[in-house]
């Protein structure tokens, strides 16, 4: 502590009054004190040591700069107060200027100084968004990328650059700056040279956040990262070493991330004939759960436009995914189930694929997971079935008469803890009626207690769900009103329709379908009494002057119908 006090006193003296030898001795003493006791950081700040230290950054002596950089880096390490003091004294600006001026120098002394300054900036900005943004605004990113390219042979400096990139790459604003540099090329070049697991891992930690940016995704693909990743997968797939398992996961996860960009994905798909696409296909039948997962997720990402989906279905991908699901029915891997169902759901979107996938037995394969208690699997299962039956009357009828399925849907319609599952269950229940237009399906849903959920769905905050519910309810009223009458009454449908028609915020299609439904409901004596008791005529007559012509026309028709029945 006495040594530190002595060092503090000496550093209070202006740098012009001190010889470089005495400064070096004093900085040595300070560094030793900081190294021995992390609690010395705040006393250094409180004693006003930071401004004179920052002043020393203007010194021409390399040894003084080196020691000062180390001292400031040490004071900033895990210390909010230290970082703030360095910020207020303008230390970061000076260090960034030094890095810029030294960037192209490859002599050992300059490289040593660059390593210390990069380390200081890393400690200064670590886990601090404000200071990271400040460095980004100073334009540190292009400088560090240039540094990495010039000094890629220097392991210590390269490591410091990578850690600094890792710090900065989490911020969205940094990714835009990185996209204007040749970071992708430099990282891939560096990655290809690495043999040690730890070094690869460091580069992966920079690649993952950068690859979230679509421009950088494409740059990484063009720089040859995919070939590196495929090589890692090939080398590690059969290994049981911990490092290899970790590398396999990181490489295959990153591969999936690259496919999230539309341009990078299409470039790798190459019309379904690309070698990368073919290699990814070979992961699906693999015995590695990680590769099965990555393979299924990759297919889901490739299946983001109709052309790709149609090509894949025509070339047998559906059978591969069903075989994969079959391997995970009993006590299966939930993430693999979820990924395979995601892929099937996406593939089922194009109209021409639906009948082909239904013929291939996809609905039956998916129904095997009806027992699943895992919400992510339930959610994808529901979405896949809903996509499959869109405009497929026969399939909708077949599934709609499946009592086990309908009962499970009704159960999931009450899954209040899982809004996604609840929403998808309601939507599938409605879709079964809308696409089958079948009395048998309606009876099955009524008997299973599904009506109240469709009525609740009509009050959803999402217009699309409201509309789907109203169309399904109108079909129920038109085809099986007697069967559903009691349930519609108990669910207070008439009151809900009155509210929807009275609410100025209701979308035109909601008002239109509510009136269509009212006209159908008055075929029931008990529901007609409810309609008459709620002064619907008054609400409907106002809608005759609605700005939407279709709504206005339906209001006139509904008013006539209500007047006749009253």
PEKAZI-V839453 format. One record per run of one state. SS is the DSSP state (@ for helix, = for strand, . for the rest). FROM is the first residue (numbers start at 1). TO is the last residue. Records with the same first field share a line. If there is no record, write none. Layout:
BEGIN
SS=FROM-TO / FROM-TO
END
This chain:
BEGIN
.=1-1 / 13-14 / 18-19 / 37-39 / 47-48 / 57-61 / 77-79 / 89-90 / 103-107 / 126-128 / 138-139 / 151-154 / 169-171 / 180-182 / 194-196 / 211-213 / 223-224 / 237-241 / 259-261 / 273-274 / 285-288 / 303-305 / 315-316 / 327-333 / 348-350 / 360-361 / 368-374 / 390-392 / 401-402 / 413-418 / 437-438 / 448-450 / 458-462 / 491-492 / 503-507 / 522-524 / 534-535 / 546-548 / 566-566
@=2-12 / 15-17 / 20-36 / 40-46 / 49-56 / 62-76 / 80-88 / 91-102 / 108-125 / 129-137 / 140-150 / 155-168 / 172-179 / 183-193 / 197-210 / 214-222 / 225-236 / 242-258 / 262-272 / 275-284 / 289-302 / 306-314 / 317-326 / 334-347 / 351-359 / 362-367 / 375-389 / 393-400 / 403-412 / 419-436 / 439-447 / 451-457 / 463-490 / 493-502 / 508-521 / 525-533 / 536-545 / 549-565
END
